[in-house]
Amino acid sequence: MDFVKRFEQMLRKKHHALKVQLDEIEGLLDAFERGRKRGAKVSRGRLSAAARKKISLAQKARWARARKVKAAKA
């Protein structure tokens, strides 16, 4: 019987320690989410002129293909 009580106490201590850790993690997550909601800046790299040109040409090619398919169906 003594073993069962000690085992139960050990489990309760472990349970308490895990709850404390979980509370700490939840606190960190809440702080992170509040920072994002307040408008914390997330920097995004700017595209170079060459990259913007490549994107533009690719989009124009997609539009041309779409127009070609549409004309073929008509």
ChimeraX commands (.cxc) that place a marker at each C-alpha (Angstrom):
marker #1 position 0.00,0.00,0.00 radius 0.5
marker #1 position 2.87,2.33,0.77 radius 0.5
marker #1 position 4.18,1.87,-2.77 radius 0.5
marker #1 position 0.82,2.90,-4.25 radius 0.5
marker #1 position 0.72,6.09,-2.18 radius 0.5
marker #1 position 4.27,7.03,-3.14 radius 0.5
marker #1 position 3.51,6.31,-6.78 radius 0.5
marker #1 position 0.38,8.48,-6.59 radius 0.5
marker #1 position 2.36,11.33,-5.01 radius 0.5
marker #1 position 5.01,11.05,-7.71 radius 0.5
marker #1 position 2.34,11.19,-10.41 radius 0.5
marker #1 position 0.70,14.21,-8.79 radius 0.5
marker #1 position 4.05,16.06,-8.63 radius 0.5
marker #1 position 4.72,15.27,-12.28 radius 0.5
marker #1 position 1.20,16.38,-13.20 radius 0.5
marker #1 position 1.70,19.67,-11.35 radius 0.5
marker #1 position 5.08,20.26,-13.03 radius 0.5
marker #1 position 3.57,19.62,-16.46 radius 0.5
marker #1 position 0.67,21.99,-15.74 radius 0.5
marker #1 position 3.16,24.72,-14.76 radius 0.5
marker #1 position 5.10,24.19,-17.98 radius 0.5
marker #1 position 1.91,24.26,-20.02 radius 0.5
marker #1 position 0.84,27.53,-18.37 radius 0.5
marker #1 position 4.23,29.05,-19.23 radius 0.5
marker #1 position 3.94,27.97,-22.86 radius 0.5
marker #1 position 0.38,29.29,-23.12 radius 0.5
marker #1 position 1.54,32.61,-21.66 radius 0.5
marker #1 position 4.29,32.85,-24.28 radius 0.5
marker #1 position 1.83,32.04,-27.07 radius 0.5
marker #1 position -0.62,34.66,-25.80 radius 0.5
marker #1 position 2.14,37.27,-25.67 radius 0.5
marker #1 position 3.19,36.39,-29.20 radius 0.5
marker #1 position -0.37,36.64,-30.50 radius 0.5
marker #1 position -0.92,39.99,-28.76 radius 0.5
marker #1 position 2.25,41.30,-30.37 radius 0.5
marker #1 position 1.03,40.25,-33.82 radius 0.5
marker #1 position -2.38,41.83,-33.22 radius 0.5
marker #1 position -0.83,45.12,-32.08 radius 0.5
marker #1 position 0.77,45.40,-35.46 radius 0.5
marker #1 position 4.24,44.08,-34.83 radius 0.5
marker #1 position 6.02,44.57,-38.10 radius 0.5
marker #1 position 6.83,41.51,-40.12 radius 0.5
marker #1 position 9.38,42.60,-42.65 radius 0.5
marker #1 position 9.13,41.22,-46.12 radius 0.5
marker #1 position 11.97,41.59,-48.53 radius 0.5
marker #1 position 11.50,43.93,-51.42 radius 0.5
marker #1 position 11.61,42.49,-54.89 radius 0.5
marker #1 position 14.25,43.68,-57.27 radius 0.5
marker #1 position 13.25,45.31,-60.53 radius 0.5
marker #1 position 14.36,42.19,-62.40 radius 0.5
marker #1 position 12.18,39.96,-60.23 radius 0.5
marker #1 position 9.17,42.23,-60.72 radius 0.5
marker #1 position 9.76,42.14,-64.48 radius 0.5
marker #1 position 9.91,38.32,-64.49 radius 0.5
marker #1 position 6.66,38.15,-62.53 radius 0.5
marker #1 position 5.04,40.64,-64.90 radius 0.5
marker #1 position 6.11,38.69,-67.98 radius 0.5
marker #1 position 4.91,35.42,-66.49 radius 0.5
marker #1 position 1.50,36.95,-65.68 radius 0.5
marker #1 position 1.20,38.41,-69.18 radius 0.5
marker #1 position 1.99,34.97,-70.62 radius 0.5
marker #1 position -0.77,33.43,-68.45 radius 0.5
marker #1 position -3.24,36.06,-69.67 radius 0.5
marker #1 position -2.22,35.42,-73.29 radius 0.5
marker #1 position -2.78,31.66,-72.85 radius 0.5
marker #1 position -6.17,32.32,-71.27 radius 0.5
marker #1 position -7.19,34.59,-74.16 radius 0.5
marker #1 position -5.97,31.99,-76.66 radius 0.5
marker #1 position -8.04,29.23,-75.01 radius 0.5
marker #1 position -11.07,31.51,-74.81 radius 0.5
marker #1 position -10.75,32.44,-78.52 radius 0.5
marker #1 position -10.40,28.78,-79.51 radius 0.5
marker #1 position -13.63,27.88,-77.69 radius 0.5
marker #1 position -15.60,30.70,-79.32 radius 0.5
marker link #1:1,2 radius 0.2
marker link #1:2,3 radius 0.2
marker link #1:3,4 radius 0.2
marker link #1:4,5 radius 0.2
marker link #1:5,6 radius 0.2
marker link #1:6,7 radius 0.2
marker link #1:7,8 radius 0.2
marker link #1:8,9 radius 0.2
marker link #1:9,10 radius 0.2
marker link #1:10,11 radius 0.2
marker link #1:11,12 radius 0.2
marker link #1:12,13 radius 0.2
marker link #1:13,14 radius 0.2
marker link #1:14,15 radius 0.2
marker link #1:15,16 radius 0.2
marker link #1:16,17 radius 0.2
marker link #1:17,18 radius 0.2
marker link #1:18,19 radius 0.2
marker link #1:19,20 radius 0.2
marker link #1:20,21 radius 0.2
marker link #1:21,22 radius 0.2
marker link #1:22,23 radius 0.2
marker link #1:23,24 radius 0.2
marker link #1:24,25 radius 0.2
marker link #1:25,26 radius 0.2
marker link #1:26,27 radius 0.2
marker link #1:27,28 radius 0.2
marker link #1:28,29 radius 0.2
marker link #1:29,30 radius 0.2
marker link #1:30,31 radius 0.2
marker link #1:31,32 radius 0.2
marker link #1:32,33 radius 0.2
marker link #1:33,34 radius 0.2
marker link #1:34,35 radius 0.2
marker link #1:35,36 radius 0.2
marker link #1:36,37 radius 0.2
marker link #1:37,38 radius 0.2
marker link #1:38,39 radius 0.2
marker link #1:39,40 radius 0.2
marker link #1:40,41 radius 0.2
marker link #1:41,42 radius 0.2
marker link #1:42,43 radius 0.2
marker link #1:43,44 radius 0.2
marker link #1:44,45 radius 0.2
marker link #1:45,46 radius 0.2
marker link #1:46,47 radius 0.2
marker link #1:47,48 radius 0.2
marker link #1:48,49 radius 0.2
marker link #1:49,50 radius 0.2
marker link #1:50,51 radius 0.2
marker link #1:51,52 radius 0.2
marker link #1:52,53 radius 0.2
marker link #1:53,54 radius 0.2
marker link #1:54,55 radius 0.2
marker link #1:55,56 radius 0.2
marker link #1:56,57 radius 0.2
marker link #1:57,58 radius 0.2
marker link #1:58,59 radius 0.2
marker link #1:59,60 radius 0.2
marker link #1:60,61 radius 0.2
marker link #1:61,62 radius 0.2
marker link #1:62,63 radius 0.2
marker link #1:63,64 radius 0.2
marker link #1:64,65 radius 0.2
marker link #1:65,66 radius 0.2
marker link #1:66,67 radius 0.2
marker link #1:67,68 radius 0.2
marker link #1:68,69 radius 0.2
marker link #1:69,70 radius 0.2
marker link #1:70,71 radius 0.2
marker link #1:71,72 radius 0.2
marker link #1:72,73 radius 0.2
marker link #1:73,74 radius 0.2
view
